[in-house]
Amino acid sequence: MLKWALIFFVISLIAGFLGFSGVSAATAGIAKILFYIAVIIFLVFVVLALAVGGAVT
């Protein structure tokens, strides 16, 4: 997920540099959404790992 966020971020930077502001804004928005989804998934896994780790001991 973070890989795709990084790819869209790079596309956004290149499009912004070339003057395609609409494409740049769209890909930046996609990159931001993918990053937030990745962070949420990471936090869910951390909570699940802590819950399972507490149940094992």
MARLOVO-833540 format. One record per atom (N, C-alpha, C): residue number from 1; residue in three letters; x, y, z. Coordinates in pm, 1 decimal, always signed. Atoms other than C-alpha are relative to their C-alpha. Example, Ala and Ser with C-alpha at 12.3 -4.5 7.8 and 13.67 -1.06 7.14 Angstrom:
BEGIN
<atom resi="1" resn="ALA" xx="+89.0" yy="-119.0" zz="+0.0"/>
<atom resi="1" resn="ALA" xx="+1230.0" yy="-450.0" zz="+780.0"/>
<atom resi="1" resn="ALA" xx="+90.0" yy="+120.0" zz="+0.0"/>
<atom resi="2" resn="SER" xx="-82.0" yy="-119.0" zz="-6.0"/>
<atom resi="2" resn="SER" xx="+1367.0" yy="-106.0" zz="+714.0"/>
<atom resi="2" resn="SER" xx="-77.0" yy="+109.0" zz="+73.0"/>
This chain:
BEGIN
<atom resi="1" resn="MET" xx="+83.8" yy="-118.6" zz="+0.0"/>
<atom resi="1" resn="MET" xx="+0.0" yy="+0.0" zz="+0.0"/>
<atom resi="1" resn="MET" xx="+88.6" yy="+125.4" zz="+0.0"/>
<atom resi="2" resn="LEU" xx="-89.0" yy="-116.5" zz="-3.3"/>
<atom resi="2" resn="LEU" xx="+280.1" yy="+240.0" zz="+88.5"/>
<atom resi="2" resn="LEU" xx="+77.2" yy="+14.8" zz="-130.8"/>
<atom resi="3" resn="LYS" xx="-68.3" yy="-4.6" zz="+129.4"/>
<atom resi="3" resn="LYS" xx="+451.4" yy="+146.7" zz="-237.7"/>
<atom resi="3" resn="LYS" xx="-83.6" yy="+78.9" zz="-100.6"/>
<atom resi="4" resn="TRP" xx="+87.7" yy="-71.9" zz="+93.4"/>
<atom resi="4" resn="TRP" xx="+149.0" yy="+268.5" zz="-434.2"/>
<atom resi="4" resn="TRP" xx="-13.2" yy="+146.4" zz="+37.6"/>
<atom resi="5" resn="ALA" xx="+6.5" yy="-139.3" zz="-42.9"/>
<atom resi="5" resn="ALA" xx="+126.5" yy="+583.4" zz="-224.5"/>
<atom resi="5" resn="ALA" xx="+123.9" yy="+75.3" zz="-46.2"/>
<atom resi="6" resn="LEU" xx="-124.2" yy="-62.5" zz="+44.8"/>
<atom resi="6" resn="LEU" xx="+490.7" yy="+656.9" zz="-303.5"/>
<atom resi="6" resn="LEU" xx="+1.0" yy="+19.5" zz="-151.3"/>
<atom resi="7" resn="ILE" xx="+5.7" yy="-11.5" zz="+146.2"/>
<atom resi="7" resn="ILE" xx="+435.9" yy="+589.9" zz="-674.4"/>
<atom resi="7" resn="ILE" xx="-89.0" yy="+117.5" zz="-40.8"/>
<atom resi="8" resn="PHE" xx="+89.3" yy="-111.0" zz="+33.1"/>
<atom resi="8" resn="PHE" xx="+138.8" yy="+829.1" zz="-687.1"/>
<atom resi="8" resn="PHE" xx="+60.9" yy="+134.5" zz="+41.2"/>
<atom resi="9" resn="PHE" xx="-66.4" yy="-123.5" zz="-42.9"/>
<atom resi="9" resn="PHE" xx="+341.5" yy="+1088.5" zz="-492.7"/>
<atom resi="9" resn="PHE" xx="+104.6" yy="+43.4" zz="-102.1"/>
<atom resi="10" resn="VAL" xx="-101.4" yy="-32.4" zz="+100.7"/>
<atom resi="10" resn="VAL" xx="+625.2" yy="+1070.4" zz="-746.0"/>
<atom resi="10" resn="VAL" xx="-66.4" yy="+47.6" zz="-128.7"/>
<atom resi="11" resn="ILE" xx="+73.3" yy="-44.6" zz="+119.4"/>
<atom resi="11" resn="ILE" xx="+377.4" yy="+1096.3" zz="-1034.4"/>
<atom resi="11" resn="ILE" xx="-52.2" yy="+141.7" zz="+20.8"/>
<atom resi="12" resn="SER" xx="+49.6" yy="-134.0" zz="-30.8"/>
<atom resi="12" resn="SER" xx="+227.5" yy="+1400.5" zz="-862.0"/>
<atom resi="12" resn="SER" xx="+111.0" yy="+103.9" zz="-11.0"/>
<atom resi="13" resn="LEU" xx="-112.4" yy="-93.6" zz="+8.6"/>
<atom resi="13" resn="LEU" xx="+568.1" yy="+1565.6" zz="-829.3"/>
<atom resi="13" resn="LEU" xx="+40.4" yy="+25.3" zz="-145.5"/>
<atom resi="14" resn="ILE" xx="-39.6" yy="-14.4" zz="+140.7"/>
<atom resi="14" resn="ILE" xx="+655.3" yy="+1498.7" zz="-1193.9"/>
<atom resi="14" resn="ILE" xx="-105.7" yy="+79.9" zz="-76.9"/>
<atom resi="15" resn="ALA" xx="+107.0" yy="-73.1" zz="+68.9"/>
<atom resi="15" resn="ALA" xx="+315.6" yy="+1621.4" zz="-1316.7"/>
<atom resi="15" resn="ALA" xx="-0.1" yy="+146.6" zz="+40.5"/>
<atom resi="16" resn="GLY" xx="-7.2" yy="-139.2" zz="-45.5"/>
<atom resi="16" resn="GLY" xx="+345.4" yy="+1934.9" zz="-1102.9"/>
<atom resi="16" resn="GLY" xx="+116.7" yy="+74.1" zz="-62.4"/>
<atom resi="17" resn="PHE" xx="-118.1" yy="-61.0" zz="+60.6"/>
<atom resi="17" resn="PHE" xx="+693.3" yy="+2001.1" zz="-1237.9"/>
<atom resi="17" resn="PHE" xx="-23.9" yy="+31.7" zz="-147.3"/>
<atom resi="18" resn="LEU" xx="+26.5" yy="-20.5" zz="+141.7"/>
<atom resi="18" resn="LEU" xx="+567.0" yy="+1967.4" zz="-1595.4"/>
<atom resi="18" resn="LEU" xx="-118.3" yy="+93.8" zz="-25.4"/>
<atom resi="19" resn="GLY" xx="+106.4" yy="-97.2" zz="+16.0"/>
<atom resi="19" resn="GLY" xx="+273.6" yy="+2201.6" zz="-1531.2"/>
<atom resi="19" resn="GLY" xx="-139.4" yy="-57.2" zz="-6.8"/>
<atom resi="20" resn="PHE" xx="+132.4" yy="+62.2" zz="+1.5"/>
<atom resi="20" resn="PHE" xx="-13.0" yy="+1953.9" zz="-1516.0"/>
<atom resi="20" resn="PHE" xx="-57.2" yy="+6.0" zz="+141.2"/>
<atom resi="21" resn="SER" xx="+43.2" yy="-20.2" zz="-138.2"/>
<atom resi="21" resn="SER" xx="-166.8" yy="+2095.2" zz="-1200.2"/>
<atom resi="21" resn="SER" xx="-120.5" yy="-86.1" zz="+36.7"/>
<atom resi="22" resn="GLY" xx="+116.9" yy="+84.4" zz="-27.8"/>
<atom resi="22" resn="GLY" xx="-494.5" yy="+1900.6" zz="-1229.0"/>
<atom resi="22" resn="GLY" xx="+39.2" yy="-143.6" zz="+28.5"/>
<atom resi="23" resn="VAL" xx="-48.4" yy="+136.5" zz="-20.5"/>
<atom resi="23" resn="VAL" xx="-318.9" yy="+1567.2" zz="-1262.5"/>
<atom resi="23" resn="VAL" xx="+79.1" yy="-7.4" zz="+129.7"/>
<atom resi="24" resn="SER" xx="-80.7" yy="-2.6" zz="-121.7"/>
<atom resi="24" resn="SER" xx="-80.3" yy="+1664.5" zz="-985.7"/>
<atom resi="24" resn="SER" xx="-87.3" yy="-0.9" zz="+124.7"/>
<atom resi="25" resn="ALA" xx="+89.3" yy="-5.2" zz="-115.5"/>
<atom resi="25" resn="ALA" xx="-361.9" yy="+1747.4" zz="-744.7"/>
<atom resi="25" resn="ALA" xx="-73.5" yy="-132.5" zz="+18.2"/>
<atom resi="26" resn="ALA" xx="+72.6" yy="+127.5" zz="-8.9"/>
<atom resi="26" resn="ALA" xx="-549.2" yy="+1427.4" zz="-826.2"/>
<atom resi="26" resn="ALA" xx="+89.3" yy="-110.6" zz="+53.8"/>
<atom resi="27" resn="THR" xx="-89.5" yy="+106.2" zz="-46.7"/>
<atom resi="27" resn="THR" xx="-250.3" yy="+1199.5" zz="-778.4"/>
<atom resi="27" resn="THR" xx="+47.9" yy="+25.8" zz="+142.4"/>
<atom resi="28" resn="ALA" xx="-36.4" yy="-30.2" zz="-138.2"/>
<atom resi="28" resn="ALA" xx="-152.6" yy="+1381.5" zz="-459.6"/>
<atom resi="28" resn="ALA" xx="-112.5" yy="-41.3" zz="+94.7"/>
<atom resi="29" resn="GLY" xx="+114.1" yy="+42.9" zz="-81.0"/>
<atom resi="29" resn="GLY" xx="-501.7" yy="+1318.1" zz="-325.5"/>
<atom resi="29" resn="GLY" xx="-5.8" yy="-151.2" zz="+14.6"/>
<atom resi="30" resn="ILE" xx="-1.8" yy="+146.1" zz="-4.7"/>
<atom resi="30" resn="ILE" xx="-479.9" yy="+949.9" zz="-414.7"/>
<atom resi="30" resn="ILE" xx="+111.9" yy="-48.4" zz="+91.1"/>
<atom resi="31" resn="ALA" xx="-113.3" yy="+38.7" zz="-84.7"/>
<atom resi="31" resn="ALA" xx="-137.5" yy="+924.4" zz="-250.5"/>
<atom resi="31" resn="ALA" xx="-32.4" yy="+23.7" zz="+147.2"/>
<atom resi="32" resn="LYS" xx="+34.9" yy="-31.2" zz="-138.9"/>
<atom resi="32" resn="LYS" xx="-270.8" yy="+1089.0" zz="+65.8"/>
<atom resi="32" resn="LYS" xx="-98.9" yy="-102.3" zz="+54.9"/>
<atom resi="33" resn="ILE" xx="+99.4" yy="+98.6" zz="-43.2"/>
<atom resi="33" resn="ILE" xx="-569.8" yy="+853.3" zz="+84.4"/>
<atom resi="33" resn="ILE" xx="+64.9" yy="-135.6" zz="+22.9"/>
<atom resi="34" resn="LEU" xx="-67.4" yy="+127.9" zz="-15.9"/>
<atom resi="34" resn="LEU" xx="-351.8" yy="+545.9" zz="+31.3"/>
<atom resi="34" resn="LEU" xx="+90.2" yy="-1.1" zz="+122.6"/>
<atom resi="35" resn="PHE" xx="-85.2" yy="-7.3" zz="-117.8"/>
<atom resi="35" resn="PHE" xx="-110.8" yy="+664.3" zz="+299.3"/>
<atom resi="35" resn="PHE" xx="-81.8" yy="-13.9" zz="+127.1"/>
<atom resi="36" resn="TYR" xx="+83.9" yy="+8.4" zz="-119.2"/>
<atom resi="36" resn="TYR" xx="-389.5" yy="+711.9" zz="+552.9"/>
<atom resi="36" resn="TYR" xx="-57.6" yy="-140.4" zz="+17.9"/>
<atom resi="37" resn="ILE" xx="+50.5" yy="+137.2" zz="-9.1"/>
<atom resi="37" resn="ILE" xx="-534.7" yy="+369.4" zz="+471.2"/>
<atom resi="37" resn="ILE" xx="+109.7" yy="-92.6" zz="+52.2"/>
<atom resi="38" resn="ALA" xx="-111.7" yy="+82.4" zz="-46.5"/>
<atom resi="38" resn="ALA" xx="-190.5" yy="+212.6" zz="+521.3"/>
<atom resi="38" resn="ALA" xx="+26.1" yy="+22.2" zz="+148.7"/>
<atom resi="39" resn="VAL" xx="-21.1" yy="-28.6" zz="-141.8"/>
<atom resi="39" resn="VAL" xx="-152.0" yy="+386.8" zz="+858.1"/>
<atom resi="39" resn="VAL" xx="-110.4" yy="-63.7" zz="+84.2"/>
<atom resi="40" resn="ILE" xx="+111.0" yy="+60.1" zz="-73.5"/>
<atom resi="40" resn="ILE" xx="-497.2" yy="+269.8" zz="+970.2"/>
<atom resi="40" resn="ILE" xx="+16.7" yy="-151.4" zz="+7.6"/>
<atom resi="41" resn="ILE" xx="-22.3" yy="+144.7" zz="-0.6"/>
<atom resi="41" resn="ILE" xx="-420.5" yy="-89.5" zz="+867.6"/>
<atom resi="41" resn="ILE" xx="+114.0" yy="-35.7" zz="+94.9"/>
<atom resi="42" resn="PHE" xx="-111.7" yy="+23.8" zz="-90.9"/>
<atom resi="42" resn="PHE" xx="-88.7" yy="-70.1" zz="+1053.7"/>
<atom resi="42" resn="PHE" xx="-45.5" yy="+8.2" zz="+145.3"/>
<atom resi="43" resn="LEU" xx="+47.1" yy="-14.6" zz="-137.6"/>
<atom resi="43" resn="LEU" xx="-259.8" yy="+53.4" zz="+1370.0"/>
<atom resi="43" resn="LEU" xx="-91.7" yy="-115.2" zz="+40.5"/>
<atom resi="44" resn="VAL" xx="+86.4" yy="+114.6" zz="-29.9"/>
<atom resi="44" resn="VAL" xx="-521.5" yy="-222.8" zz="+1348.5"/>
<atom resi="44" resn="VAL" xx="+85.6" yy="-123.0" zz="+29.9"/>
<atom resi="45" resn="PHE" xx="-86.4" yy="+114.5" zz="-24.0"/>
<atom resi="45" resn="PHE" xx="-245.7" yy="-483.8" zz="+1323.0"/>
<atom resi="45" resn="PHE" xx="+76.6" yy="+13.1" zz="+130.9"/>
<atom resi="46" resn="VAL" xx="-68.3" yy="-19.5" zz="-128.1"/>
<atom resi="46" resn="VAL" xx="-59.6" yy="-330.4" zz="+1618.1"/>
<atom resi="46" resn="VAL" xx="-93.8" yy="-32.2" zz="+115.7"/>
<atom resi="47" resn="VAL" xx="+97.6" yy="+28.3" zz="-106.3"/>
<atom resi="47" resn="VAL" xx="-373.8" yy="-343.7" zz="+1832.6"/>
<atom resi="47" resn="VAL" xx="-28.8" yy="-149.5" zz="+7.6"/>
<atom resi="48" resn="LEU" xx="+24.4" yy="+143.2" zz="+0.1"/>
<atom resi="48" resn="LEU" xx="-442.8" yy="-701.6" zz="+1725.8"/>
<atom resi="48" resn="LEU" xx="+119.7" yy="-78.1" zz="+56.3"/>
<atom resi="49" resn="ALA" xx="-119.2" yy="+66.7" zz="-51.9"/>
<atom resi="49" resn="ALA" xx="-83.4" yy="-804.0" zz="+1799.7"/>
<atom resi="49" resn="ALA" xx="+10.3" yy="+16.3" zz="+151.9"/>
<atom resi="50" resn="LEU" xx="-3.5" yy="-20.7" zz="-143.9"/>
<atom resi="50" resn="LEU" xx="-103.3" yy="-649.8" zz="+2145.9"/>
<atom resi="50" resn="LEU" xx="-107.3" yy="-82.5" zz="+70.0"/>
<atom resi="51" resn="ALA" xx="+109.0" yy="+78.0" zz="-58.5"/>
<atom resi="51" resn="ALA" xx="-434.8" yy="-822.0" zz="+2213.8"/>
<atom resi="51" resn="ALA" xx="+35.7" yy="-149.0" zz="+1.0"/>
<atom resi="52" resn="VAL" xx="-36.9" yy="+141.5" zz="+8.4"/>
<atom resi="52" resn="VAL" xx="-309.0" yy="-1162.7" zz="+2098.5"/>
<atom resi="52" resn="VAL" xx="+120.6" yy="-27.9" zz="+89.0"/>
<atom resi="53" resn="GLY" xx="-117.1" yy="+17.1" zz="-86.5"/>
<atom resi="53" resn="GLY" xx="+23.2" yy="-1116.8" zz="+2277.6"/>
<atom resi="53" resn="GLY" xx="-38.6" yy="-4.3" zz="+146.0"/>
<atom resi="54" resn="GLY" xx="+48.5" yy="+0.4" zz="-138.1"/>
<atom resi="54" resn="GLY" xx="-161.7" yy="-1043.1" zz="+2600.4"/>
<atom resi="54" resn="GLY" xx="-75.3" yy="-128.8" zz="+32.3"/>
<atom resi="55" resn="ALA" xx="+76.6" yy="+121.8" zz="-24.1"/>
<atom resi="55" resn="ALA" xx="-379.7" yy="-1353.3" zz="+2558.6"/>
<atom resi="55" resn="ALA" xx="+91.5" yy="-121.2" zz="+10.9"/>
<atom resi="56" resn="VAL" xx="-92.4" yy="+113.6" zz="-1.7"/>
<atom resi="56" resn="VAL" xx="-81.7" yy="-1584.2" zz="+2504.4"/>
<atom resi="56" resn="VAL" xx="+71.6" yy="-10.9" zz="+133.9"/>
<atom resi="57" resn="THR" xx="-77.4" yy="+5.3" zz="-124.1"/>
<atom resi="57" resn="THR" xx="+104.9" yy="-1489.1" zz="+2820.3"/>
<atom resi="57" resn="THR" xx="-81.8" yy="-28.7" zz="+121.3"/>
